[in-house]
């Protein structure tokens, strides 16, 4: 269940498109700045939707964002390392990379195919950075990792029940 949502821009298409794309591109650029450009491959609409909600709740004005964060569809216009990204984008980027890590770990556990282990190694630096970010925010991820470890046994039990 990773990356399934899609935006419905409705009748007010241009205005909503601009807002959505600023969050989409801003989240992507924040992922690149904080977790490396490779990790941008994991970007999905779920994290963008989270960025939009957090931005709205925070009363964030996208016009006050840096030029790099506002640059729509200009993938190589990146914020500087020292430049602070809006918190909505920071958090959405971290959640996106964390969910990507959990998805890869779940696939390793479920399929035990070598390609998932290779993917885990390729993105290990990004995954370590996101773990450190959550630790800096005082968010304990042990519970989430424990749930992932127990996931396989829950799936086996549910298969037995529904068979």
PyMOL commands that place a pseudoatom at each C-alpha (Angstrom):
pseudoatom trace, name=CA, resn=UNK, resi=1, chain=A, elem=C, hetatm=0, pos=[0.000, 0.000, 0.000]
pseudoatom trace, name=CA, resn=UNK, resi=2, chain=A, elem=C, hetatm=0, pos=[2.774, 2.414, -0.920]
pseudoatom trace, name=CA, resn=UNK, resi=3, chain=A, elem=C, hetatm=0, pos=[2.174, 5.154, -3.453]
pseudoatom trace, name=CA, resn=UNK, resi=4, chain=A, elem=C, hetatm=0, pos=[-1.435, 4.439, -4.389]
pseudoatom trace, name=CA, resn=UNK, resi=5, chain=A, elem=C, hetatm=0, pos=[-3.068, 7.854, -4.088]
pseudoatom trace, name=CA, resn=UNK, resi=6, chain=A, elem=C, hetatm=0, pos=[-3.460, 10.120, -7.110]
pseudoatom trace, name=CA, resn=UNK, resi=7, chain=A, elem=C, hetatm=0, pos=[-4.485, 13.789, -7.128]
pseudoatom trace, name=CA, resn=UNK, resi=8, chain=A, elem=C, hetatm=0, pos=[-7.917, 14.808, -8.377]
pseudoatom trace, name=CA, resn=UNK, resi=9, chain=A, elem=C, hetatm=0, pos=[-7.442, 18.389, -9.442]
pseudoatom trace, name=CA, resn=UNK, resi=10, chain=A, elem=C, hetatm=0, pos=[-11.141, 18.958, -10.175]
pseudoatom trace, name=CA, resn=UNK, resi=11, chain=A, elem=C, hetatm=0, pos=[-12.619, 21.971, -11.939]
pseudoatom trace, name=CA, resn=UNK, resi=12, chain=A, elem=C, hetatm=0, pos=[-10.192, 24.567, -10.565]
pseudoatom trace, name=CA, resn=UNK, resi=13, chain=A, elem=C, hetatm=0, pos=[-7.436, 22.791, -12.437]
pseudoatom trace, name=CA, resn=UNK, resi=14, chain=A, elem=C, hetatm=0, pos=[-4.701, 25.434, -12.942]
pseudoatom trace, name=CA, resn=UNK, resi=15, chain=A, elem=C, hetatm=0, pos=[-4.672, 26.780, -9.382]
pseudoatom trace, name=CA, resn=UNK, resi=16, chain=A, elem=C, hetatm=0, pos=[-4.694, 23.307, -7.834]
pseudoatom trace, name=CA, resn=UNK, resi=17, chain=A, elem=C, hetatm=0, pos=[-2.105, 22.093, -10.348]
pseudoatom trace, name=CA, resn=UNK, resi=18, chain=A, elem=C, hetatm=0, pos=[0.289, 24.864, -9.256]
pseudoatom trace, name=CA, resn=UNK, resi=19, chain=A, elem=C, hetatm=0, pos=[-0.179, 24.063, -5.564]
pseudoatom trace, name=CA, resn=UNK, resi=20, chain=A, elem=C, hetatm=0, pos=[0.155, 20.317, -6.141]
pseudoatom trace, name=CA, resn=UNK, resi=21, chain=A, elem=C, hetatm=0, pos=[3.257, 20.665, -8.336]
pseudoatom trace, name=CA, resn=UNK, resi=22, chain=A, elem=C, hetatm=0, pos=[4.979, 22.958, -5.828]
pseudoatom trace, name=CA, resn=UNK, resi=23, chain=A, elem=C, hetatm=0, pos=[4.489, 20.301, -3.170]
pseudoatom trace, name=CA, resn=UNK, resi=24, chain=A, elem=C, hetatm=0, pos=[5.437, 17.480, -5.561]
pseudoatom trace, name=CA, resn=UNK, resi=25, chain=A, elem=C, hetatm=0, pos=[8.602, 19.177, -6.787]
pseudoatom trace, name=CA, resn=UNK, resi=26, chain=A, elem=C, hetatm=0, pos=[9.400, 20.580, -3.337]
pseudoatom trace, name=CA, resn=UNK, resi=27, chain=A, elem=C, hetatm=0, pos=[9.126, 17.153, -1.715]
pseudoatom trace, name=CA, resn=UNK, resi=28, chain=A, elem=C, hetatm=0, pos=[11.268, 15.617, -4.435]
pseudoatom trace, name=CA, resn=UNK, resi=29, chain=A, elem=C, hetatm=0, pos=[13.952, 18.280, -4.084]
pseudoatom trace, name=CA, resn=UNK, resi=30, chain=A, elem=C, hetatm=0, pos=[13.910, 17.965, -0.302]
pseudoatom trace, name=CA, resn=UNK, resi=31, chain=A, elem=C, hetatm=0, pos=[14.406, 14.202, -0.637]
pseudoatom trace, name=CA, resn=UNK, resi=32, chain=A, elem=C, hetatm=0, pos=[17.369, 14.865, -2.919]
pseudoatom trace, name=CA, resn=UNK, resi=33, chain=A, elem=C, hetatm=0, pos=[18.864, 17.493, -0.620]
pseudoatom trace, name=CA, resn=UNK, resi=34, chain=A, elem=C, hetatm=0, pos=[18.460, 15.463, 2.579]
pseudoatom trace, name=CA, resn=UNK, resi=35, chain=A, elem=C, hetatm=0, pos=[18.743, 11.825, 1.479]
pseudoatom trace, name=CA, resn=UNK, resi=36, chain=A, elem=C, hetatm=0, pos=[20.569, 11.879, -1.846]
pseudoatom trace, name=CA, resn=UNK, resi=37, chain=A, elem=C, hetatm=0, pos=[19.376, 12.146, -5.415]
pseudoatom trace, name=CA, resn=UNK, resi=38, chain=A, elem=C, hetatm=0, pos=[18.934, 8.384, -5.806]
pseudoatom trace, name=CA, resn=UNK, resi=39, chain=A, elem=C, hetatm=0, pos=[16.268, 8.439, -3.103]
pseudoatom trace, name=CA, resn=UNK, resi=40, chain=A, elem=C, hetatm=0, pos=[14.170, 10.767, -5.288]
pseudoatom trace, name=CA, resn=UNK, resi=41, chain=A, elem=C, hetatm=0, pos=[13.234, 7.643, -7.262]
pseudoatom trace, name=CA, resn=UNK, resi=42, chain=A, elem=C, hetatm=0, pos=[10.969, 6.635, -4.370]
pseudoatom trace, name=CA, resn=UNK, resi=43, chain=A, elem=C, hetatm=0, pos=[8.839, 9.797, -4.535]
pseudoatom trace, name=CA, resn=UNK, resi=44, chain=A, elem=C, hetatm=0, pos=[5.134, 9.007, -4.536]
pseudoatom trace, name=CA, resn=UNK, resi=45, chain=A, elem=C, hetatm=0, pos=[1.855, 10.870, -4.319]
pseudoatom trace, name=CA, resn=UNK, resi=46, chain=A, elem=C, hetatm=0, pos=[1.183, 9.664, -0.760]
pseudoatom trace, name=CA, resn=UNK, resi=47, chain=A, elem=C, hetatm=0, pos=[4.077, 11.748, 0.562]
pseudoatom trace, name=CA, resn=UNK, resi=48, chain=A, elem=C, hetatm=0, pos=[3.093, 14.692, -1.629]
pseudoatom trace, name=CA, resn=UNK, resi=49, chain=A, elem=C, hetatm=0, pos=[-0.442, 14.526, -0.234]
pseudoatom trace, name=CA, resn=UNK, resi=50, chain=A, elem=C, hetatm=0, pos=[1.019, 14.513, 3.280]
pseudoatom trace, name=CA, resn=UNK, resi=51, chain=A, elem=C, hetatm=0, pos=[3.106, 17.590, 2.387]
pseudoatom trace, name=CA, resn=UNK, resi=52, chain=A, elem=C, hetatm=0, pos=[-0.018, 19.344, 1.101]
pseudoatom trace, name=CA, resn=UNK, resi=53, chain=A, elem=C, hetatm=0, pos=[-1.977, 18.557, 4.282]
pseudoatom trace, name=CA, resn=UNK, resi=54, chain=A, elem=C, hetatm=0, pos=[0.868, 19.592, 6.611]
pseudoatom trace, name=CA, resn=UNK, resi=55, chain=A, elem=C, hetatm=0, pos=[1.423, 22.755, 4.625]
pseudoatom trace, name=CA, resn=UNK, resi=56, chain=A, elem=C, hetatm=0, pos=[-2.263, 23.635, 4.822]
pseudoatom trace, name=CA, resn=UNK, resi=57, chain=A, elem=C, hetatm=0, pos=[-2.461, 22.894, 8.557]
pseudoatom trace, name=CA, resn=UNK, resi=58, chain=A, elem=C, hetatm=0, pos=[0.653, 24.968, 9.179]
pseudoatom trace, name=CA, resn=UNK, resi=59, chain=A, elem=C, hetatm=0, pos=[-0.754, 27.881, 7.178]
pseudoatom trace, name=CA, resn=UNK, resi=60, chain=A, elem=C, hetatm=0, pos=[2.305, 27.665, 4.949]
pseudoatom trace, name=CA, resn=UNK, resi=61, chain=A, elem=C, hetatm=0, pos=[2.388, 30.162, 2.084]
pseudoatom trace, name=CA, resn=UNK, resi=62, chain=A, elem=C, hetatm=0, pos=[4.138, 28.482, -0.837]
pseudoatom trace, name=CA, resn=UNK, resi=63, chain=A, elem=C, hetatm=0, pos=[4.987, 31.943, -2.196]
pseudoatom trace, name=CA, resn=UNK, resi=64, chain=A, elem=C, hetatm=0, pos=[7.364, 32.396, 0.751]
pseudoatom trace, name=CA, resn=UNK, resi=65, chain=A, elem=C, hetatm=0, pos=[9.313, 29.257, -0.142]
pseudoatom trace, name=CA, resn=UNK, resi=66, chain=A, elem=C, hetatm=0, pos=[12.754, 29.617, -1.709]
pseudoatom trace, name=CA, resn=UNK, resi=67, chain=A, elem=C, hetatm=0, pos=[12.930, 29.945, -5.491]
pseudoatom trace, name=CA, resn=UNK, resi=68, chain=A, elem=C, hetatm=0, pos=[14.309, 26.422, -5.744]
pseudoatom trace, name=CA, resn=UNK, resi=69, chain=A, elem=C, hetatm=0, pos=[11.356, 24.987, -3.806]
pseudoatom trace, name=CA, resn=UNK, resi=70, chain=A, elem=C, hetatm=0, pos=[8.937, 26.910, -6.014]
pseudoatom trace, name=CA, resn=UNK, resi=71, chain=A, elem=C, hetatm=0, pos=[10.573, 25.870, -9.310]
pseudoatom trace, name=CA, resn=UNK, resi=72, chain=A, elem=C, hetatm=0, pos=[7.992, 23.584, -10.880]
pseudoatom trace, name=CA, resn=UNK, resi=73, chain=A, elem=C, hetatm=0, pos=[9.217, 20.849, -13.246]
pseudoatom trace, name=CA, resn=UNK, resi=74, chain=A, elem=C, hetatm=0, pos=[12.798, 22.127, -13.023]
pseudoatom trace, name=CA, resn=UNK, resi=75, chain=A, elem=C, hetatm=0, pos=[14.351, 19.067, -11.462]
pseudoatom trace, name=CA, resn=UNK, resi=76, chain=A, elem=C, hetatm=0, pos=[17.914, 20.340, -11.335]
pseudoatom trace, name=CA, resn=UNK, resi=77, chain=A, elem=C, hetatm=0, pos=[17.102, 23.653, -9.637]
pseudoatom trace, name=CA, resn=UNK, resi=78, chain=A, elem=C, hetatm=0, pos=[17.949, 22.451, -6.151]
pseudoatom trace, name=CA, resn=UNK, resi=79, chain=A, elem=C, hetatm=0, pos=[17.871, 24.207, -2.782]
pseudoatom trace, name=CA, resn=UNK, resi=80, chain=A, elem=C, hetatm=0, pos=[21.271, 24.806, -1.241]
pseudoatom trace, name=CA, resn=UNK, resi=81, chain=A, elem=C, hetatm=0, pos=[22.376, 22.413, 1.501]
pseudoatom trace, name=CA, resn=UNK, resi=82, chain=A, elem=C, hetatm=0, pos=[22.299, 25.176, 4.125]
pseudoatom trace, name=CA, resn=UNK, resi=83, chain=A, elem=C, hetatm=0, pos=[18.876, 26.385, 2.975]
pseudoatom trace, name=CA, resn=UNK, resi=84, chain=A, elem=C, hetatm=0, pos=[16.057, 25.307, 5.276]
pseudoatom trace, name=CA, resn=UNK, resi=85, chain=A, elem=C, hetatm=0, pos=[13.158, 23.566, 3.552]
pseudoatom trace, name=CA, resn=UNK, resi=86, chain=A, elem=C, hetatm=0, pos=[9.608, 24.138, 4.809]
pseudoatom trace, name=CA, resn=UNK, resi=87, chain=A, elem=C, hetatm=0, pos=[8.814, 21.656, 7.580]
pseudoatom trace, name=CA, resn=UNK, resi=88, chain=A, elem=C, hetatm=0, pos=[5.930, 20.142, 5.580]
pseudoatom trace, name=CA, resn=UNK, resi=89, chain=A, elem=C, hetatm=0, pos=[8.403, 19.185, 2.852]
pseudoatom trace, name=CA, resn=UNK, resi=90, chain=A, elem=C, hetatm=0, pos=[11.050, 18.026, 5.338]
pseudoatom trace, name=CA, resn=UNK, resi=91, chain=A, elem=C, hetatm=0, pos=[8.612, 15.724, 7.109]
pseudoatom trace, name=CA, resn=UNK, resi=92, chain=A, elem=C, hetatm=0, pos=[6.999, 14.407, 3.907]
pseudoatom trace, name=CA, resn=UNK, resi=93, chain=A, elem=C, hetatm=0, pos=[10.446, 13.685, 2.450]
pseudoatom trace, name=CA, resn=UNK, resi=94, chain=A, elem=C, hetatm=0, pos=[11.481, 11.787, 5.588]
pseudoatom trace, name=CA, resn=UNK, resi=95, chain=A, elem=C, hetatm=0, pos=[8.230, 9.801, 5.672]
pseudoatom trace, name=CA, resn=UNK, resi=96, chain=A, elem=C, hetatm=0, pos=[8.611, 8.975, 1.989]
pseudoatom trace, name=CA, resn=UNK, resi=97, chain=A, elem=C, hetatm=0, pos=[12.119, 7.564, 2.449]
pseudoatom trace, name=CA, resn=UNK, resi=98, chain=A, elem=C, hetatm=0, pos=[11.105, 5.711, 5.624]
pseudoatom trace, name=CA, resn=UNK, resi=99, chain=A, elem=C, hetatm=0, pos=[8.144, 4.087, 3.851]
pseudoatom trace, name=CA, resn=UNK, resi=100, chain=A, elem=C, hetatm=0, pos=[10.412, 3.154, 0.959]
pseudoatom trace, name=CA, resn=UNK, resi=101, chain=A, elem=C, hetatm=0, pos=[12.791, 1.463, 3.400]
pseudoatom trace, name=CA, resn=UNK, resi=102, chain=A, elem=C, hetatm=0, pos=[9.930, -0.429, 5.050]
pseudoatom trace, name=CA, resn=UNK, resi=103, chain=A, elem=C, hetatm=0, pos=[8.627, -1.508, 1.639]
pseudoatom trace, name=CA, resn=UNK, resi=104, chain=A, elem=C, hetatm=0, pos=[12.057, -2.818, 0.637]
pseudoatom trace, name=CA, resn=UNK, resi=105, chain=A, elem=C, hetatm=0, pos=[12.458, -4.646, 3.978]
pseudoatom trace, name=CA, resn=UNK, resi=106, chain=A, elem=C, hetatm=0, pos=[8.986, -6.178, 3.615]
pseudoatom trace, name=CA, resn=UNK, resi=107, chain=A, elem=C, hetatm=0, pos=[9.806, -7.349, 0.095]
pseudoatom trace, name=CA, resn=UNK, resi=108, chain=A, elem=C, hetatm=0, pos=[13.067, -8.884, 1.330]
pseudoatom trace, name=CA, resn=UNK, resi=109, chain=A, elem=C, hetatm=0, pos=[11.122, -10.720, 4.022]
pseudoatom trace, name=CA, resn=UNK, resi=110, chain=A, elem=C, hetatm=0, pos=[8.320, -11.841, 1.672]
pseudoatom trace, name=CA, resn=UNK, resi=111, chain=A, elem=C, hetatm=0, pos=[10.125, -12.774, -1.524]
pseudoatom trace, name=CA, resn=UNK, resi=112, chain=A, elem=C, hetatm=0, pos=[13.715, -13.298, -0.402]
pseudoatom trace, name=CA, resn=UNK, resi=113, chain=A, elem=C, hetatm=0, pos=[14.808, -12.369, -3.923]
pseudoatom trace, name=CA, resn=UNK, resi=114, chain=A, elem=C, hetatm=0, pos=[18.335, -10.999, -4.182]
pseudoatom trace, name=CA, resn=UNK, resi=115, chain=A, elem=C, hetatm=0, pos=[17.260, -7.852, -6.040]
pseudoatom trace, name=CA, resn=UNK, resi=116, chain=A, elem=C, hetatm=0, pos=[15.590, -6.434, -2.912]
pseudoatom trace, name=CA, resn=UNK, resi=117, chain=A, elem=C, hetatm=0, pos=[18.740, -6.978, -0.863]
pseudoatom trace, name=CA, resn=UNK, resi=118, chain=A, elem=C, hetatm=0, pos=[20.745, -5.233, -3.577]
pseudoatom trace, name=CA, resn=UNK, resi=119, chain=A, elem=C, hetatm=0, pos=[18.257, -2.356, -3.528]
pseudoatom trace, name=CA, resn=UNK, resi=120, chain=A, elem=C, hetatm=0, pos=[18.601, -2.147, 0.246]
pseudoatom trace, name=CA, resn=UNK, resi=121, chain=A, elem=C, hetatm=0, pos=[22.391, -1.884, -0.086]
pseudoatom trace, name=CA, resn=UNK, resi=122, chain=A, elem=C, hetatm=0, pos=[22.149, 0.739, -2.842]
pseudoatom trace, name=CA, resn=UNK, resi=123, chain=A, elem=C, hetatm=0, pos=[19.904, 2.936, -0.694]
pseudoatom trace, name=CA, resn=UNK, resi=124, chain=A, elem=C, hetatm=0, pos=[21.429, 2.090, 2.703]
pseudoatom trace, name=CA, resn=UNK, resi=125, chain=A, elem=C, hetatm=0, pos=[22.981, 5.554, 3.101]
pseudoatom trace, name=CA, resn=UNK, resi=126, chain=A, elem=C, hetatm=0, pos=[19.601, 7.225, 2.501]
pseudoatom trace, name=CA, resn=UNK, resi=127, chain=A, elem=C, hetatm=0, pos=[17.916, 4.803, 4.885]
pseudoatom trace, name=CA, resn=UNK, resi=128, chain=A, elem=C, hetatm=0, pos=[20.510, 5.512, 7.607]
pseudoatom trace, name=CA, resn=UNK, resi=129, chain=A, elem=C, hetatm=0, pos=[20.050, 9.259, 7.114]
pseudoatom trace, name=CA, resn=UNK, resi=130, chain=A, elem=C, hetatm=0, pos=[16.277, 9.018, 7.538]
pseudoatom trace, name=CA, resn=UNK, resi=131, chain=A, elem=C, hetatm=0, pos=[16.698, 6.927, 10.689]
pseudoatom trace, name=CA, resn=UNK, resi=132, chain=A, elem=C, hetatm=0, pos=[19.005, 9.626, 12.056]
pseudoatom trace, name=CA, resn=UNK, resi=133, chain=A, elem=C, hetatm=0, pos=[16.522, 12.351, 11.122]
pseudoatom trace, name=CA, resn=UNK, resi=134, chain=A, elem=C, hetatm=0, pos=[13.698, 10.691, 13.022]
pseudoatom trace, name=CA, resn=UNK, resi=135, chain=A, elem=C, hetatm=0, pos=[16.006, 10.167, 15.982]
pseudoatom trace, name=CA, resn=UNK, resi=136, chain=A, elem=C, hetatm=0, pos=[16.851, 13.887, 15.882]
pseudoatom trace, name=CA, resn=UNK, resi=137, chain=A, elem=C, hetatm=0, pos=[13.100, 14.626, 15.939]
pseudoatom trace, name=CA, resn=UNK, resi=138, chain=A, elem=C, hetatm=0, pos=[12.798, 12.254, 18.948]
pseudoatom trace, name=CA, resn=UNK, resi=139, chain=A, elem=C, hetatm=0, pos=[10.627, 9.825, 17.008]
pseudoatom trace, name=CA, resn=UNK, resi=140, chain=A, elem=C, hetatm=0, pos=[11.206, 6.231, 18.098]
pseudoatom trace, name=CA, resn=UNK, resi=141, chain=A, elem=C, hetatm=0, pos=[10.971, 3.916, 15.086]
pseudoatom trace, name=CA, resn=UNK, resi=142, chain=A, elem=C, hetatm=0, pos=[11.582, 0.715, 17.064]
pseudoatom trace, name=CA, resn=UNK, resi=143, chain=A, elem=C, hetatm=0, pos=[7.842, 0.039, 17.300]
pseudoatom trace, name=CA, resn=UNK, resi=144, chain=A, elem=C, hetatm=0, pos=[7.410, 0.332, 13.526]
pseudoatom trace, name=CA, resn=UNK, resi=145, chain=A, elem=C, hetatm=0, pos=[10.349, -1.987, 12.866]
pseudoatom trace, name=CA, resn=UNK, resi=146, chain=A, elem=C, hetatm=0, pos=[8.969, -4.470, 15.404]
pseudoatom trace, name=CA, resn=UNK, resi=147, chain=A, elem=C, hetatm=0, pos=[5.619, -4.453, 13.588]
pseudoatom trace, name=CA, resn=UNK, resi=148, chain=A, elem=C, hetatm=0, pos=[7.411, -5.151, 10.317]
pseudoatom trace, name=CA, resn=UNK, resi=149, chain=A, elem=C, hetatm=0, pos=[9.222, -8.118, 11.877]
pseudoatom trace, name=CA, resn=UNK, resi=150, chain=A, elem=C, hetatm=0, pos=[5.886, -9.527, 13.054]
pseudoatom trace, name=CA, resn=UNK, resi=151, chain=A, elem=C, hetatm=0, pos=[4.168, -8.870, 9.713]
pseudoatom trace, name=CA, resn=UNK, resi=152, chain=A, elem=C, hetatm=0, pos=[5.102, -12.187, 8.111]
pseudoatom trace, name=CA, resn=UNK, resi=153, chain=A, elem=C, hetatm=0, pos=[3.633, -14.247, 10.964]
pseudoatom trace, name=CA, resn=UNK, resi=154, chain=A, elem=C, hetatm=0, pos=[0.438, -12.152, 10.811]
pseudoatom trace, name=CA, resn=UNK, resi=155, chain=A, elem=C, hetatm=0, pos=[0.179, -12.773, 7.075]
pseudoatom trace, name=CA, resn=UNK, resi=156, chain=A, elem=C, hetatm=0, pos=[0.631, -16.518, 7.563]
pseudoatom trace, name=CA, resn=UNK, resi=157, chain=A, elem=C, hetatm=0, pos=[-2.036, -16.595, 10.290]
pseudoatom trace, name=CA, resn=UNK, resi=158, chain=A, elem=C, hetatm=0, pos=[-4.509, -14.656, 8.111]
pseudoatom trace, name=CA, resn=UNK, resi=159, chain=A, elem=C, hetatm=0, pos=[-3.899, -17.042, 5.190]
pseudoatom trace, name=CA, resn=UNK, resi=160, chain=A, elem=C, hetatm=0, pos=[-4.673, -20.023, 7.425]
pseudoatom trace, name=CA, resn=UNK, resi=161, chain=A, elem=C, hetatm=0, pos=[-7.859, -18.370, 8.714]
pseudoatom trace, name=CA, resn=UNK, resi=162, chain=A, elem=C, hetatm=0, pos=[-9.167, -17.472, 5.238]
pseudoatom trace, name=CA, resn=UNK, resi=163, chain=A, elem=C, hetatm=0, pos=[-8.172, -20.735, 3.508]
for i in range(1, 163): cmd.bond("trace and resi %d" % i, "trace and resi %d" % (i + 1))
show_as sticks, trace
zoom trace
